[in-house]
């Protein structure tokens, strides 16, 4: 499939500070890519480079086969949705949607057609004669998305568009954006620090740290086979359990506990020595279910967190913290002795020093 956006050996420096470092990214036509990472990782900077809002220090940016590295934002064939709605307060919704097209001297009938299409897709037809002050936060963000939509371009860029909304609205608009992509089938590049947005929206996720893409893959692979400790810890709530120990062949020794056999685990590269075993809380079974699994651990519950749909329990193995999920109807209490178990094949093993998956 042809690349819609191609980023080649891209670097951006602010003085002596390296913000993006030799970054490569190929986005396929119609793909939904999410740039995910903590504040300061370079995700919004990368998006602004694609949009032409920042001049790059080195490398090239191609959009639909055209080299746009030094092109003006208006010449790149993109539509952008910002974190702030940035609507003109004195204009109606209809005028906000059509403003850019009117400035570009587009024929009125074409403007009307595009505004009608965008408002129908986003279900904001009843709002067209209102001004931004009369709209809710979610309605304003729909208008901001609509303003990008009327440009009728190949590539849409979203810079944390839901971060100013409350949790319920974020969830609702997340579904709307997913529906929008499925309907339009345009290329979309979306920046967020919210892993739930990333996991639910993306075809592929690029997890960034210090201006470098750590892993680029589909949500299922990133969740189940993270390439390093950073990715493993960033994705998942509650976070993956990390147990420090020593690896010798397929035997993992936890200080103060003993040996955990990792037979069945698919090693990427066999390395003995100081190692970290990662297990997701939802991959740890309890009670009778634990008895069916290769690794079984007797332990005592320290803290119980009822979450409604399920329960999170905190315990320890060899003095190291360990959390697991249990069904909401399972009665758990601090001080209770329980049997937990897991399947090593579902775990992740990382080299302590480099943090890389082995």
N, C-alpha and C positions, 0 to 999 in steps of 0.2 A: 504494500500500500504506500502511496506517495506521502512524503512528509508535508505537513501543513506549516509547522514551525520548526526550523532547524537552527540550533545554537551550537556554534563551533569554536572551541578553545577560547571561551569568553572569560575575560578578566576585567575587573573594575577596582580601581584603587582611589581612595580619598587621601591624597598626600602619601604618607608612608603606610597607611592602613589598607591592607588587602581585604576587600569586602567579598569579591567573587574571584575564584582561582581556577583558571583553565577548565572552565565548565563546558561540558557537552550535553546536549539534550535534543532528542528527535521526537517530535510530537506528530502522530499520524493524523491524517484527515479525519475529522469527526470524533476525535478522541477527547475524553475528559481527563485532563491531568491536574492533580492537586499538588501544589508545593507546600510541604508541611514542615514545621520546625519551630523551635522556641524563638522568642524575641531576639533580634540581632543576628539571626542565622543567615540572612541575605535573601530570603524568599521574596519580600516586597521589592527589594532592590533589583532582583532578576526580572520581576514582572515589569518594573518601570523601564528597564533596559529594552525589553521586548516592545514596550509601548512607545519608546523613543523619548521618554521624559528624562532619561539620564544618558550621557555620552559614555560609551564604553572605553576602557583603556586599551583593550586588545581583543582580537577575535572577530567573529562575524555573526550576524543574525539574518536568516532568510525566512520570509513569510510567503507561502504558496509559490516557492521557487524563485522568488525575487530577492536580491540582496538589498536589505533595507537598513543596514548597519548605521548609515549616516542620513537616512531619510527622515523627514519631518513626521511627527505623529499622525498628521492628517493624511499622509501619503502611504501609510502602512497597511491600510485595509483592516483596521481593528476597531472594536467597540470596547470601551472600558467602563467598569462599574467600580466606584470607589467605596471606601469604608464610610465616609461621610456622604450624605445624599447629594450635597452640592446642587440643590435645586434653586432656581431663581424665585425668591419669595413673592415678587410682585406679579409673576406670571401664573396663569392657570396651568393645570396639568397638560392640557392640549398644547399650549404655547411652549411649555418646558420640553415636551416631546419633539416638537417640530422646529425648535430654535436653530439647532445646528444645520438642519436641512434648508431652512430659510436663508441662513447666512451663506450657504453654498449655492444659493439661487436655483434651487431645484424647482421644477414646475409644480404649481399648487395642487394639481390633481394627483401627482405622484406622492407629494407630501401627505395629502389626505388619506391616500391608500395605505401608506406605510404606518401612519398614526393609528388608523382603524385596525390594521392587522396586529400591531403591537398591543394595543389596548384590549383586543379580543383574546389574544394569547394569554395575557397577564390578568385578564378579568378586571380591568379598571375602567371599562366604558362609563359606568355611572359617575366616575370621579373627574371626567375630562374638564368640566367647567369650574372645578374647585381650585383653590390656591393651596400651596403646601401647608400653611398654618392650620388648615381645616382637615388635614390628613393625620392618621396614626403613623407611628414609626414604620410598621410593616407596609402600609400603603405608600409611604414616601419611598421606601426601598424598591417597591414594585415599579414606581415611576422612574427611578434612577436606572433600573434594569431596562425599562422600556425605552429610555433615551438612547441606550446603547443599541437596543434591538432595531430601532428605526433606521439605523445606518445600513442594515442589510449587508453585513460583511462576513468574511469567512471565519474570522477568529475573534472570540470574545475573551476579555481579560477581567477577572474578578479579584479585587484586593480586599479581603476580609469583609465582604458585603453584609454579613449578618452579625458582626461583633457588637453593634450598638443596640441590638434587639434583646428582649427578654427571652428566657428559655423556651416558652411555648411558641412564640413567634418565630424563633430561630428554627425550631423543629418543623413548623408549618411551611416556612419559606424554603427550607432545605428540600422538602418534597417538591415544591413548585419548581425549583431550579433543576432538579433531576427530571421532572416532567418536561420542562422547557428543552433540555438537552435531547431527550428522547424524541421530541417532536421536531426540533430544528435539525438535529444531527450535524451541527456546526462544531468546529474545534473550540474547546473551552479550556482555559488555564486559570486555575483558581487558587488563591493564596489563603491559607488559614493556619492558626496554631491549634485549632480544635480537631483532635483526632477522630471524633465521631463524625464531623463533617467530612473529613478526608475519607474515612472508611466507607461511608454510605454513598458518597457522590462519585468517587474516582473510578475510572477504568484502570489507571495506574497512579501510584503515589511516589513523588520524589521527596524523600526525607533529607532535609538539609541541616548541616551543622558547620559553623565557621566558614560559610561561603562555598562549601563542597557538598555535592550530592552523595550521601552515604549509601542509599539504596534506592533503586528505581524499579518498581515491580507492582503487580496487582495486589490489592488489599489482602487477599487470602495468603499469598506467599510472604508478604511482609509480616503478617501477624504470626504465621506458623514457622517461618524460617528466616528470622531476622539475621542480617549479615554480621552484626556486631552488638556489643552491649548497649551502645547508645540507642540504636533502633529498637532493640528489645525492651528497653526501659521506657522509651517514649510512647510506644504503642501499647494500649491495654489499660483498662481501669477496672479493678485495682491493678497496679503494676505487676509485671512478672516477678516471681520470687527468684532471688539470686542467692545460691548457696556456694560458699567458698570451700574449696577442698583441693585434693591432689589426685591426679589421674594416673593410673598405671594400667595400660592396656584398656580394658573395658571396666575396670574397677575404680570407682570414685570414692575416695576416703574423706569423710567429713570429720574434722577434729572434734573430739568430745562425743561423737556418736558411733562412727564405725564405717563399714564399707557399704556403698550402694552400687550394685551391679548394673551396668548400663548396656547389657546385651540387648540387641534389637535396635540400638541407636545407630543411625547412618552417619558415620564420621565423614566430614569433608576432607580433613587431613589429620592423620593420627599424630598427636603430640602428647607426651607425658609431662607431668610436672604440675605446677600451680594452675588451677582451672576453676571456672565458675559454671555451675549447673543452673540453668534457667528452667523454671516450671511455672506455667500460668495457673493462677488459682482455680480456674474452671476445669483444668485438666487433672485436678486432684480429687479422687473419689473418697467416700466416707463409708465406714461400717461394712455391711455385706458386699457392697459394690467394690470396696477396696480389696477384699479377700480374693477377688478374681484376677488381680493385677500382679505383675512381676515384682514390683517394689512395694513393700508394706512397712509402715512406720507407726509405732505406738507413741502417742504424745498426749499432752494435756492442753486444753483450751485456756487461753489467757483472757481474750477479749472477744465479745460477740457484737457484731453490727448488723441489726436487722435493716434490710434495704427495701422491704416491701415485696418485690418479686422474688428475691432470694436473700440469703444471709451470708455475710462475710465473717469468718472466724480467724482469729490470730492465735498462732501457737509458735513453738520453737523446735528446731532440730540442731542439736549440738550447740545450743546457745545462740543460734542464728534465727532471725524472724522468718516465719513461714505463714502465709495466708492461704485460705481455700474457700471456695464457694460451696454452699449447701442449699438445698431446696428450702423455700420459706417455711414449709410445714414441719421441717425437722427441728426438734427441740434441742437447742444447744445452750450450755451455760458455762461461765468461767469455772475452772477447776475440774471440769468433766474430762475423764480419760476417754480417748477415742482412737480408733484405728483408721489411718488414712493410707492411700496408695496411689500410685501413678504408673503409667506406661512410659519407659525411658524413650521409646521411639517418638513420643510427642513432645519431648523436651528439647532444649537447646544447650549446647556445650560451647563455652567460649574460653579462649586462652586468656589468662589473667592479665598478662603484661600488655598485649596488643589490643585486647578486647574483641578480637575477631573470632567468628564462628569456626569451630573445628569439627 
